[in-house]
């Protein structure tokens, strides 16, 4: 148990350092780190996940907190809302051109820590794989959605070069298969 405790302390310390870097970047933009994380999430989300409910689920935030953050992003004209074509009760959150430009201007976090200077490619790959296993374990244990990309989803189907979501029977375009989806399930949990 002591090893696990030390592991989580290290992860928490790394997270704290990453948040400090994020806060410095966001301060210049007049935003909070959560605002930038929401923009990043929306930029990577598919049609089923670009809603305020998905934002709340993904970040584990209350609806009120998400609502306030979305209002800030709308006031700064970084996002806008779009009514769903099929269900008028659903509002999709879209990045404006200014939102996309702002995201593109951010320095990726990995630039603040050149891990390749201190670890070889094999070590980085092993660490990534282990952290993904830990993340999946935590998600399963705590019964939270995985929010993975379509390509790694148990519902994902490919037939003769065409992609389909097995949950919705909707065709998926090439650019959609690497988007985050709230309905993602791991392959081993896929329905038979």
Contact map, one row per residue, 1 for C-alpha under 8 A:
111110000000000000000000000000000000000000000000000000000000000000000000000000000000000000000000000000000000000000000000000000000000000000000000000000000000000000000000000000000000000000000000
111111000000000000000000000000000000000000000000000000000000000000000000000000000000000000000000000000000000000000000000000000000000000000000000000000000000000000000000000000000000000000000000
111111100000000000000000000000000000000000000000000000000000000000000000000000000000000000000000000000000000000000000000000000000000000000000000000000000000000000000000000000000000000000000000
111111110000000000000000000000000000000000000000000000000000000000000000000000000000000000000000000000000000000000000000000000000000000000000000000000000000000000000000000000000000000000000000
111111111000000000000000000000000000000000000000000000000000000000000000000000000000000000000000000000000000000000000000000000000000000000000000000000000000000000000000000000000000000000000000
011111111100000000000000000000000000000000000000000000000000000000000000000000000000000000000000000000000000000000000000000000000000000000000000000000000000000000000000000000000000000000000000
001111111110000000000000000000000000000000000000000000000000000000000000000000000000000000000000000000000000000000000000000000000000000000000000000000000000000000000000000000000000000000000000
000111111111000000000000000000000000000000000000000000000000000000000000000000000000000000000000000000000000000000000000000000000000000000000000000000000000000000000000000000000000000000000000
000011111111100000000000000000000000000000000000000000000000000000000000000000000000000000000000000000000000000000000000000000000000000000000000000000000000000000000000000000000000000000000000
000001111111110000000000000000000000000000000000000000000000000000000000000000000000000000000000000000000000000000000000000000000000000000000000000000000000000000000000000000000000000000000000
000000111111111000000000000000000000000000000000000000000000000000000000000000000000000000000000000000000000000000000000000000000000000000000000000000000000000000000000000000000000000000000000
000000011111111100000000000000000000000000000000000000000000000000000000000000000000000000000000000000000000000000000000000000000000000000000000000000000000000000000000000000000000000000000000
000000001111111110000000000000000000000000000000000000000000000000000000000000000000000000000000000000000000000000000000000000000000000000000000000000000000000000000000000000000000000000000000
000000000111111111000000000000000000000000000000000000000000000000000000000000000000000000000000000000000000000000000000000000000000000000000000000000000000000000000000000000000000000000000000
000000000011111111100000000000000000000000000000000000000000000000000000000000000000000000000000000000000000000000000000000000000000000000000000000000000000000000000000000000000000000000000000
000000000001111111110000000000000000000000000000000000000000000000000000000000000000000000000000000000000000000000000000000000000000000000000000000000000000000000000000000000000000000000000000
000000000000111111111000000000000000000000000000000000000000000000000000000000000000000000000000000000000000000000000000000000000000000000000000000000000000000000000000000000000000000000000000
000000000000011111111100000000000000000000000000000000000000000000000000000000000000000000000000000000000000100000000000000000000000000000000000000000000000000000000000000000000000000000000000
000000000000001111111110000000001000000000000000000000000000000000000000000000000000000000000000000000000000000000000000000000000000000000000000000000000000000000000000000000000000000000000000
000000000000000111111111000000000000000000000000000000000000000000000000000000000000000000000000000000000000000000000000000000000000000000000000000000000000000000000000000000000000000000000000
000000000000000011111111100000000000000000000000000000000000000000000000000000000000000000000000000000000000100100000000000000000000000000000000000000000000000000000000000000000000000000000000
000000000000000001111111110000001000000000000000000000000000000000000000000000000000000000000000000000000000100000000000000000000000000000000000000000000000000000000000000000000000000000000000
000000000000000000111111111000011000000000000000000000000000000000000000000000000000000000000000000000000000000000000000000000000000000000000000000000000000000000000000000000000000000000000000
000000000000000000011111111100000000000000000000000000000000000000000000000000000000000000000000000000000000000000000000000000000000000000000000000000000000000000000000000000000000000000000000
000000000000000000001111111110000000000000000000000000000000000000000000000000000000000000000000000000000100000000000000000000000000000000000000000000000000000000000000000000000000000000000000
000000000000000000000111111111111001000000000000000000000000000000000000000000000000000000000000000000000000000000000000000000000000000000000000000000000000000000000000000000000000000000000000
000000000000000000000011111111110000000000000000000000000000000000000000000000000000000000000000000000000000000000000000000000000000000000000000000000000000000000000000000000000000000000000000
000000000000000000000001111111100000000000000000000000000000000000000000000000000000000000000000000000000000000000000000000000000000000000000000000000000000000000000000000000000000000000000000
000000000000000000000000111111100000000000000000000000000000000000000000000000000000000000000000000000000000000000000000000000000000000000000000000000000000000000000000000000000000000000000000
000000000000000000000000011111110000000000000000000000000000000000000000000000000000000000000000000000000000000000000000000000000000000000000000000000000000000000000000000000000000000000000000
000000000000000000000000011111111011000000000000000000000000000000000000000000000000000000000000000000000000000000000000000000000000000000000000000000000000000000000000000000000000000000000000
000000000000000000000010011001111111000000000000000000000000000000000000000000000000000000000000000000000000000000000000000000000000000000000000000000000000000000000000000000000000000000000000
000000000000000000100110010000111111100000000000000000000000000000000000000000000000000000000000000000000000000000000000000000000000000000000000000000000000000000000000000000000000000000000000
000000000000000000000000000000011111110000000000000000000000000000001000000000000000000000000000000000000000000000000000000000000000000000000000000000000000000000000000000000000000000000000000
000000000000000000000000000000111111111000000000000000000000000000001100100000000000000000000000000000000000000000000000000000000000000000000000000000000000000000000000000000000000000000000000
000000000000000000000000010000111111111100000000000000000000000000000000000000000000000000000000000000100000000000000000000000000000000000000000000000000000000000000000000000000000000000000000
000000000000000000000000000000001111111110000000000000000000000000000000000000000000000000000000000000000000000000000000000000000000000000000000000000000000000000000000000000000000000000000000
000000000000000000000000000000000111111111000000000000100000000000000000000000000000000000000000000000000000000000000000000000000000000000000000000000000000000000000000000000000000000000000000
000000000000000000000000000000000011111111100000000000000000000000000000000000000000000000000010001000100000000000000000000000000000000000000000000000000000000000000000000000000000000000000000
000000000000000000000000000000000001111111110000000000000000000000000000000000000000000000000000000000100000000000000000000000000000000000000000000000000000000000000000000000000000000000000000
000000000000000000000000000000000000111111111000000000100000000000000000000000000000000000000000000000000000000000000000000000000000000000000000000000000000000000000000000000000001000000000000
000000000000000000000000000000000000011111111000110000000000000000000000000000000000000000001110000000000000000000000000000000000000000000000000000000000000000000000000000000000000000000000000
000000000000000000000000000000000000001111111000000000000000000000000000000000000000000000000110000100000000000000000000000000000000000000000000000000000000000000000000000000000000000000000000
000000000000000000000000000000000000000111111100000000000000000000000000000000000000000000000000000000000000000000000000000000000000000000000000000000000000000000000000000000000011000000000000
000000000000000000000000000000000000000011111111110000000000000000000000000000000000000000000000000000000000000000000000000000000000000000000000000000000000000000000000000000000011100000000000
000000000000000000000000000000000000000000011111110000000000000000000000000000000000000000000000000000000000000000000000000000000000000000000000000000000000000000000000000000010011100000000000
000000000000000000000000000000000000000000001111110000000000000000000000000000000000000000010000000000000000000000000000000000000000000000000000000000000000000000000000000000000000000000000000
000000000000000000000000000000000000000000001111111000000000000000000000000000000000000000000000000000000000000000000000000000000000000000000000000000000000000000000000000000000000111000000000
000000000000000000000000000000000000000001001111111001100000000000000000000000000000000000000000000000000000000000000000000000000000000000000000000000000000000000000000000000000001110000000000
000000000000000000000000000000000000000001001111111101100000000000000000000000000000000000011100000000000000000000000000000000000000000000000000000000000000000000000000000000000000000000000000
000000000000000000000000000000000000000000000001111111100000000000000000000000000000000001111000000000000000000000000000000000000000000000000000000000000000000000000000000000000000000000000000
000000000000000000000000000000000000000000000000011111110000001001100000000000000000000000111000000000000000000000000000000000000000000000000000000000000000000000000000000000000000000000000000
000000000000000000000000000000000000000000000000001111111000001000000000000000000000000000000000000000000000000000000000000000000000000000000000000000000000000000000000000000000000000000000000
000000000000000000000000000000000000000000000000111111111100000000000000000000000000000000000000000000000000000000000000000000000000000000000000000000000000000000000000000000000000010000000000
000000000000000000000000000000000000010010000000111111111110100001000000000000000000000000000000000000000000000000000000000000000000000000000000000000000000000000000000000000000000000000000000
000000000000000000000000000000000000000000000000000111111111111001000000000000000000000000000000000000000000000000000000000000000000000000000000000000000000000000000000000000000000000000000000
000000000000000000000000000000000000000000000000000011111111100000000000000000000000000000000000000000000000000000000000000000000000000000000000100000000000000000000000000000000000000000000000
000000000000000000000000000000000000000000000000000001111111100000000000000000000000000000000000000000000000000000000000000000000000000000000000101000000000000000000000000000000000010000000000
000000000000000000000000000000000000000000000000000000111111100000000000000000000000000000000000000000000000000000000000000000000000000000000000000000000000000000000000000000000000000000000000
000000000000000000000000000000000000000000000000000000011111110000000000000000000000000000000000000000000000000000000000000000000000000000000000000000000000000000000000000000000000000000000000
000000000000000000000000000000000000000000000000000000111111111011000000000000000000000000000000000000000000000000000000000000000000000000000000000000000000000000000000000000000000000000000000
000000000000000000000000000000000000000000000000000000010001111111000000000000000000000000000000000000000000000000000000000000000000000000000000000000000000000000000000000000000000000000000000
000000000000000000000000000000000000000000000000000110010000111111100000000000000000000000000000000000000000000000000000000000000000000000000000000000000000000000000000000000000000000000000000
000000000000000000000000000000000000000000000000000000000000011111110000000000000000000000000000000000000000000000000000000000000000000000000000000000000000000000000000000000000000000000000000
000000000000000000000000000000000000000000000000000000000000111111111000000000000000000000000000000000000000000000000000000000000000000000000000000000000000000000000000000000000000000000000000
000000000000000000000000000000000000000000000000000100110000111111111100000000000000000000000000000000000000000000000000000000000000000000000000000000000000000000000000000000000000000000000000
000000000000000000000000000000000000000000000000000100000000001111111110000000000000000000000000000000000000000000000000000000000000000000000000000000000000000000000000000000000000000000000000
000000000000000000000000000000000000000000000000000000000000000111111111000000000000000000000000000000000000000000000000000000000000000000000000000000000000000000000000000000000000000000000000
000000000000000000000000000000000110000000000000000000000000000011111111100000000000000000000000000000000000000000000000000000000000000000000000000000000000000000000000000000000000000000000000
000000000000000000000000000000000010000000000000000000000000000001111111110000100000000000000000000000000000000000000000000000000000000000000000000000000000000000000000000000000000000000000000
000000000000000000000000000000000000000000000000000000000000000000111111111000000000000000000000000000000000000000000000000000000000000000000000000000000000000000000000000000000000000000000000
000000000000000000000000000000000000000000000000000000000000000000011111111100000000000000000000000000000000000000000000000000000000000000000000000000000000000000000000000000000000000000000000
000000000000000000000000000000000010000000000000000000000000000000001111111111100000000000000000000000000000000000000000000000000000000000000000000000000000000000000000000000000000000000000000
000000000000000000000000000000000000000000000000000000000000000000000111111111110000000000000000000000000000000000000000000000000000000000000000000000000000000000000000000000000000000000000000
000000000000000000000000000000000000000000000000000000000000000000000011111111000000000000000000000000000000000000000000000000000000000000000000000000000000000000000000000000000000000000000000
000000000000000000000000000000000000000000000000000000000000000000000001111111100000000000000000000000000000000000000000000000000000000000000000000000000000000000000000000000000000000000000000
000000000000000000000000000000000000000000000000000000000000000000000000111111110000000000000001011000000000000000000000000000000000000000000000000000000000000000000000000000000000000000000000
000000000000000000000000000000000000000000000000000000000000000000000000111111110000000000000011111100000000000000000000000000000000000000000000000000000000000000000000000000000000000000000000
000000000000000000000000000000000000000000000000000000000000000000000100110111111000000000001111001000000000000000000000000000000000000000000000000000000000000000000000000000000000000000000000
000000000000000000000000000000000000000000000000000000000000000000000000010011111100000000001111000000000000000000000000000000000000000000000000000000000000000000000000000000000000000000000000
000000000000000000000000000000000000000000000000000000000000000000000000000000111110000000111100000000000000000000000000000000000000000000000000000000000000000000000000000000000000000000000000
000000000000000000000000000000000000000000000000000000000000000000000000000000011111000000111100000000000000000000000000000000000000000000000000000000000000000000000000000000000000000000000000
000000000000000000000000000000000000000000000000000000000000000000000000000000001111101111110000000000000000000000000000000000000000000000000000000000000000000000000000000000000000000000000000
000000000000000000000000000000000000000000000000000000000000000000000000000000000111111111110000000000000000000000000000000000000000000000000000000000000000000000000000000000000000000000000000
000000000000000000000000000000000000000000000000000000000000000000000000000000000011111100000000000000000000000000000000000000000000000000000000000000000000000000000000000000000000000000000000
000000000000000000000000000000000000000000000000000000000000000000000000000000000001111100000000000000000000000000000000000000000000000000000000000000000000000000000000000000000000000000000000
000000000000000000000000000000000000000000000000000000000000000000000000000000000011111111000000000000000000000000000000000000000000000000000000000000000000000000000000000000000000000000000000
000000000000000000000000000000000000000000000000000000000000000000000000000000000011111111100000000000000000000000000000000000000000000000000000000000000000000000000000000000000000000000000000
000000000000000000000000000000000000000000000000000000000000000000000000000000000011001111100000000000000000000000000000000000000000000000000000000000000000000000000000000000000000000000000000
000000000000000000000000000000000000000000000000001000000000000000000000000000000011001111110000000000000000000000000000000000000000000000000000000000000000000000000000000000000000000000000000
000000000000000000000000000000000000000000000000001100000000000000000000000000001111000111111000000000000000000000000000000000000000000000000000000000000000000000000000000000000000000000000000
000000000000000000000000000000000000000000000010011100000000000000000000000000001111000001111100000000000000000000000000000000000000000000000000000000000000000000000000000000000000000000000000
000000000000000000000000000000000000000001000000011100000000000000000000000000111100000000111110000000000000000000000000000000000000000000000000000000000000000000000000000000000000000000000000
000000000000000000000000000000000000000001100000010000000000000000000000000000111100000000011111000000000000000000000000000000000000000000000000000000000000000000000000000000000000000000000000
000000000000000000000000000000000000001001100000000000000000000000000000000001110000000000001111111100000000000000000000000000000000000000000000000000000000000000000000000000000000000000000000
000000000000000000000000000000000000000000000000000000000000000000000000000011110000000000000111111100000000000000000000000000000000000000000000000000000000000000000000000000000000000000000000
000000000000000000000000000000000000000000000000000000000000000000000000000001000000000000000011111110000000000000000000000000000000000000000000000000000000000000000000000000000000000000000000
000000000000000000000000000000000000000000000000000000000000000000000000000011000000000000000011111111000000000000000000000000000000000000000000000000000000000000000000000000000000000000000000
000000000000000000000000000000000000001000000000000000000000000000000000000011100000000000000011111111100000000000000000000000000000000000000000000000000000000000000000000000000000000000000000
000000000000000000000000000000000000000000100000000000000000000000000000000001000000000000000011111111110000000000000000000000000000000000000000000000000000000000000000000000000000000000000000
000000000000000000000000000000000000000000000000000000000000000000000000000000000000000000000000111111111000000000000000000000000000000000000000000000000000000000000000000000000000000000000000
000000000000000000000000000000000000000000000000000000000000000000000000000000000000000000000000011111111100000000000000000000000000000000000000000000000000000000000000000000000000000000000000
000000000000000000000000000000000001001100000000000000000000000000000000000000000000000000000000001111111100000000000000000000000000000000000000000000000000000000000000000000000000000000000000
000000000000000000000000000000000000000000000000000000000000000000000000000000000000000000000000000111111100000000000000000000000000000000000000000000000000000000000000000000000000000000000000
000000000000000000000000000000000000000000000000000000000000000000000000000000000000000000000000000011111110000000000000000000000000000000000000000000000000000000000000000000000000000000000000
000000000000000000000000100000000000000000000000000000000000000000000000000000000000000000000000000001111111000000000000000000000000000000000000000000000000000000000000000000000000000000000000
000000000000000000000000000000000000000000000000000000000000000000000000000000000000000000000000000000001111101000000000000000000000000000000000000000000000000000000000000000000000000000000000
000000000000000000000000000000000000000000000000000000000000000000000000000000000000000000000000000000000111111100000000000000000000000000000000000000000000000000000000000000000000000000000000
000000000000000001001100000000000000000000000000000000000000000000000000000000000000000000000000000000000011111110000000000000000000000000000000000000000000000000000000000000000000000000000000
000000000000000000000000000000000000000000000000000000000000000000000000000000000000000000000000000000000001111111100000000000000000000000000000000000000000000000000000000000000000000000000000
000000000000000000000000000000000000000000000000000000000000000000000000000000000000000000000000000000000011111111000000000000000000000000000000000000000000000000000000000000000000000000000000
000000000000000000001000000000000000000000000000000000000000000000000000000000000000000000000000000000000001111111000000000000000000000000000000000000000000000000000000000000000000000000000000
000000000000000000000000000000000000000000000000000000000000000000000000000000000000000000000000000000000000111111100000000000000000000000000000000000000000000000000000000000000000000000000000
000000000000000000000000000000000000000000000000000000000000000000000000000000000000000000000000000000000000011111111100000000000000000000000000000000000000000000000000000000000000000000000000
000000000000000000000000000000000000000000000000000000000000000000000000000000000000000000000000000000000000010011111110000100000000000000000000000000000000000000000000000000000000000000000000
000000000000000000000000000000000000000000000000000000000000000000000000000000000000000000000000000000000000000001111111100100000000000000000000000000000000000000000000000000000000000000000000
000000000000000000000000000000000000000000000000000000000000000000000000000000000000000000000000000000000000000001111111000000000000000000000000000000000000000000000000000000000000000000000000
000000000000000000000000000000000000000000000000000000000000000000000000000000000000000000000000000000000000000001111111000000000000000000000000000000000000000000000000000000000000000000000000
000000000000000000000000000000000000000000000000000000000000000000000000000000000000000000000000000000000000000000111111101100000000000000000000000000000000000000000000000000000000000000000000
000000000000000000000000000000000000000000000000000000000000000000000000000000000000000000000000000000000000000000011111111100000000000000000000000000000000000000000000000000000000000000000000
000000000000000000000000000000000000000000000000000000000000000000000000000000000000000000000000000000000000000000010011111110000000000000000000000000000000000000000000000000000000000000000000
000000000000000000000000000000000000000000000000000000000000000000000000000000000000000000000000000000000000000000000001111111000000000000000000000000000000000000000000000000000000000000000000
000000000000000000000000000000000000000000000000000000000000000000000000000000000000000000000000000000000000000000000011111111100000000000000000000000000000000000000000000000000000000000000000
000000000000000000000000000000000000000000000000000000000000000000000000000000000000000000000000000000000000000000110011111111110000000000000000000000000000000000000000000000000000000000000000
000000000000000000000000000000000000000000000000000000000000000000000000000000000000000000000000000000000000000000000000111111111000000000000000000000000000000000000000000000000000000000000000
000000000000000000000000000000000000000000000000000000000000000000000000000000000000000000000000000000000000000000000000011111111100000000000000000000000000000000000000000000000000000000000000
000000000000000000000000000000000000000000000000000000000000000000000000000000000000000000000000000000000000000000000000001111111110000000000000000000000000000000000000000000000000000000000000
000000000000000000000000000000000000000000000000000000000000000000000000000000000000000000000000000000000000000000000000000111111111000000000000000000000000000000000000000000000000000000000000
000000000000000000000000000000000000000000000000000000000000000000000000000000000000000000000000000000000000000000000000000011111111100000000000000000000000000000000000000000000000000000000000
000000000000000000000000000000000000000000000000000000000000000000000000000000000000000000000000000000000000000000000000000001111111110000000000000000000000000000000000000000000000000000000000
000000000000000000000000000000000000000000000000000000000000000000000000000000000000000000000000000000000000000000000000000000111111111000000000000000000000000000000000000000000000000000000000
000000000000000000000000000000000000000000000000000000000000000000000000000000000000000000000000000000000000000000000000000000011111111100000000000000000000000000000000000000000000000000000000
000000000000000000000000000000000000000000000000000000000000000000000000000000000000000000000000000000000000000000000000000000001111111110000000000000000000000000000000000000000000000000000000
000000000000000000000000000000000000000000000000000000000000000000000000000000000000000000000000000000000000000000000000000000000111111111000000000000000000000000000000000000000000000000000000
000000000000000000000000000000000000000000000000000000000000000000000000000000000000000000000000000000000000000000000000000000000011111111100000000000000000000000000000000000000000000000000000
000000000000000000000000000000000000000000000000000000000000000000000000000000000000000000000000000000000000000000000000000000000001111111110000010000000000000000000000000000000000000000000000
000000000000000000000000000000000000000000000000000000000000000000000000000000000000000000000000000000000000000000000000000000000000111111111000000000000000000000000000000000000000000000000000
000000000000000000000000000000000000000000000000000000000000000000000000000000000000000000000000000000000000000000000000000000000000011111111100000000000000000000000000000000000000000000000000
000000000000000000000000000000000000000000000000000000000000000000000000000000000000000000000000000000000000000000000000000000000000001111111111110000000000000000000000000000000000000000000000
000000000000000000000000000000000000000000000000000000000000000000000000000000000000000000000000000000000000000000000000000000000000000111111111000000000000000000000000000000000000000000000000
000000000000000000000000000000000000000000000000000000000000000000000000000000000000000000000000000000000000000000000000000000000000000011111110000000000000000000000000000000000000000000000000
000000000000000000000000000000000000000000000000000000000000000000000000000000000000000000000000000000000000000000000000000000000000000001111111000000000000000000000000000000000000000000000000
000000000000000000000000000000000000000000000000000000000000000000000000000000000000000000000000000000000000000000000000000000000000000000111111100000000000000000000000000000000000000000000000
000000000000000000000000000000000000000000000000000000000000000000000000000000000000000000000000000000000000000000000000000000000000000000110111110000000000000000000000000000000000000000000000
000000000000000000000000000000000000000000000000000000001100000000000000000000000000000000000000000000000000000000000000000000000000000000100011111000000000000000000000000000000000011110000000
000000000000000000000000000000000000000000000000000000000000000000000000000000000000000000000000000000000000000000000000000000000000000100100001111100000000000000000000000000000000010111000000
000000000000000000000000000000000000000000000000000000000100000000000000000000000000000000000000000000000000000000000000000000000000000000000000111110000000000000000000000000000001111110000000
000000000000000000000000000000000000000000000000000000000000000000000000000000000000000000000000000000000000000000000000000000000000000000000000011111011000000000000000000000000011110110000000
000000000000000000000000000000000000000000000000000000000000000000000000000000000000000000000000000000000000000000000000000000000000000000000000001111111000000000000000000000001111100100000000
000000000000000000000000000000000000000000000000000000000000000000000000000000000000000000000000000000000000000000000000000000000000000000000000000111111011000000001000000000011111100100000000
000000000000000000000000000000000000000000000000000000000000000000000000000000000000000000000000000000000000000000000000000000000000000000000000000011111001000000000000000000001100000000000000
000000000000000000000000000000000000000000000000000000000000000000000000000000000000000000000000000000000000000000000000000000000000000000000000000111111101000000000000000000000000000001100000
000000000000000000000000000000000000000000000000000000000000000000000000000000000000000000000000000000000000000000000000000000000000000000000000000111111111000000000000000000000000000111100000
000000000000000000000000000000000000000000000000000000000000000000000000000000000000000000000000000000000000000000000000000000000000000000000000000000011111000000000000000000000000000111111110
000000000000000000000000000000000000000000000000000000000000000000000000000000000000000000000000000000000000000000000000000000000000000000000000000001001111100000001110000000000000000110100100
000000000000000000000000000000000000000000000000000000000000000000000000000000000000000000000000000000000000000000000000000000000000000000000000000001111111110000111100000000000000000000000000
000000000000000000000000000000000000000000000000000000000000000000000000000000000000000000000000000000000000000000000000000000000000000000000000000000000011111000111100000000000000000000000000
000000000000000000000000000000000000000000000000000000000000000000000000000000000000000000000000000000000000000000000000000000000000000000000000000000000001111111110000000000000000000000000000
000000000000000000000000000000000000000000000000000000000000000000000000000000000000000000000000000000000000000000000000000000000000000000000000000000000000111111100000000000000000000000000000
000000000000000000000000000000000000000000000000000000000000000000000000000000000000000000000000000000000000000000000000000000000000000000000000000000000000011111000000000000000000000000000000
000000000000000000000000000000000000000000000000000000000000000000000000000000000000000000000000000000000000000000000000000000000000000000000000000000000000011111100000000000000000000000000000
000000000000000000000000000000000000000000000000000000000000000000000000000000000000000000000000000000000000000000000000000000000000000000000000000000000000011111110000001100000000000000000000
000000000000000000000000000000000000000000000000000000000000000000000000000000000000000000000000000000000000000000000000000000000000000000000000000000000001111011111000001111001000000000000000
000000000000000000000000000000000000000000000000000000000000000000000000000000000000000000000000000000000000000000000000000000000000000000000000000000000001110001111100111100000000000000000000
000000000000000000000000000000000000000000000000000000000000000000000000000000000000000000000000000000000000000000000000000000000000000000000000000001000011100000111111111100000000000000000000
000000000000000000000000000000000000000000000000000000000000000000000000000000000000000000000000000000000000000000000000000000000000000000000000000000000011100000011111110000000000000000000000
000000000000000000000000000000000000000000000000000000000000000000000000000000000000000000000000000000000000000000000000000000000000000000000000000000000010000000001111100000000000000000000000
000000000000000000000000000000000000000000000000000000000000000000000000000000000000000000000000000000000000000000000000000000000000000000000000000000000000000000001111110000000000000000000000
000000000000000000000000000000000000000000000000000000000000000000000000000000000000000000000000000000000000000000000000000000000000000000000000000000000000000000011111111000000000000000000000
000000000000000000000000000000000000000000000000000000000000000000000000000000000000000000000000000000000000000000000000000000000000000000000000000000000000000000011101111100000000000000000000
000000000000000000000000000000000000000000000000000000000000000000000000000000000000000000000000000000000000000000000000000000000000000000000000000000000000000001111000111110000000000000000000
000000000000000000000000000000000000000000000000000000000000000000000000000000000000000000000000000000000000000000000000000000000000000000000000000000000000000001111000011111011000000000000000
000000000000000000000000000000000000000000000000000000000000000000000000000000000000000000000000000000000000000000000000000000000000000000000000000000000000000000100000001111111000000000000000
000000000000000000000000000000000000000000000000000000000000000000000000000000000000000000000000000000000000000000000000000000000000000000000000000000000000000000100000000111111100000000000000
000000000000000000000000000000000000000000000000000000000000000000000000000000000000000000000000000000000000000000000000000000000000000000000000000000000000000000000000000011111110000000000000
000000000000000000000000000000000000000000000100000000000000000000000000000000000000000000000000000000000000000000000000000000000000000000000000000001000000000000000000000111111110000000000000
000000000000000000000000000000000000000000000000000000000000000000000000000000000000000000000000000000000000000000000000000000000000000000000000000011100000000000100000000111111110000000000000
000000000000000000000000000000000000000000000000000000000000000000000000000000000000000000000000000000000000000000000000000000000000000000000000000011100000000000000000000001111111000000000000
000000000000000000000000000000000000000000011100000000000000000000000000000000000000000000000000000000000000000000000000000000000000000000000000000111000000000000000000000000111111100000000000
000000000000000000000000000000000000000010011100100000000000000000000000000000000000000000000000000000000000000000000000000000000000000000000000001111000000000000000000000000000111110000000000
000000000000000000000000000000000000000000001101100000000000000000000000000000000000000000000000000000000000000000000000000000000000000000000000001111000000000000000000000000000011111100000000
000000000000000000000000000000000000000000000001100001000100000000000000000000000000000000000000000000000000000000000000000000000000000000000000111100000000000000000000000000000001111100000000
000000000000000000000000000000000000000000000001000000000000000000000000000000000000000000000000000000000000000000000000000000000000000000000000101000000000000000000000000000000000111110000000
000000000000000000000000000000000000000000000000000000000000000000000000000000000000000000000000000000000000000000000000000000000000000000000000111111001110000000000000000000000000111111000000
000000000000000000000000000000000000000000000000000000000000000000000000000000000000000000000000000000000000000000000000000000000000000000000000111100001110000000000000000000000000001111101100
000000000000000000000000000000000000000000000000000000000000000000000000000000000000000000000000000000000000000000000000000000000000000000000000010000011100000000000000000000000000000111111100
000000000000000000000000000000000000000000000000000000000000000000000000000000000000000000000000000000000000000000000000000000000000000000000000000000011110000000000000000000000000000011111100
000000000000000000000000000000000000000000000000000000000000000000000000000000000000000000000000000000000000000000000000000000000000000000000000000000000100000000000000000000000000000001111100
000000000000000000000000000000000000000000000000000000000000000000000000000000000000000000000000000000000000000000000000000000000000000000000000000000000100000000000000000000000000000011111110
000000000000000000000000000000000000000000000000000000000000000000000000000000000000000000000000000000000000000000000000000000000000000000000000000000000110000000000000000000000000000011111111
000000000000000000000000000000000000000000000000000000000000000000000000000000000000000000000000000000000000000000000000000000000000000000000000000000000100000000000000000000000000000000001111
000000000000000000000000000000000000000000000000000000000000000000000000000000000000000000000000000000000000000000000000000000000000000000000000000000000000000000000000000000000000000000000111
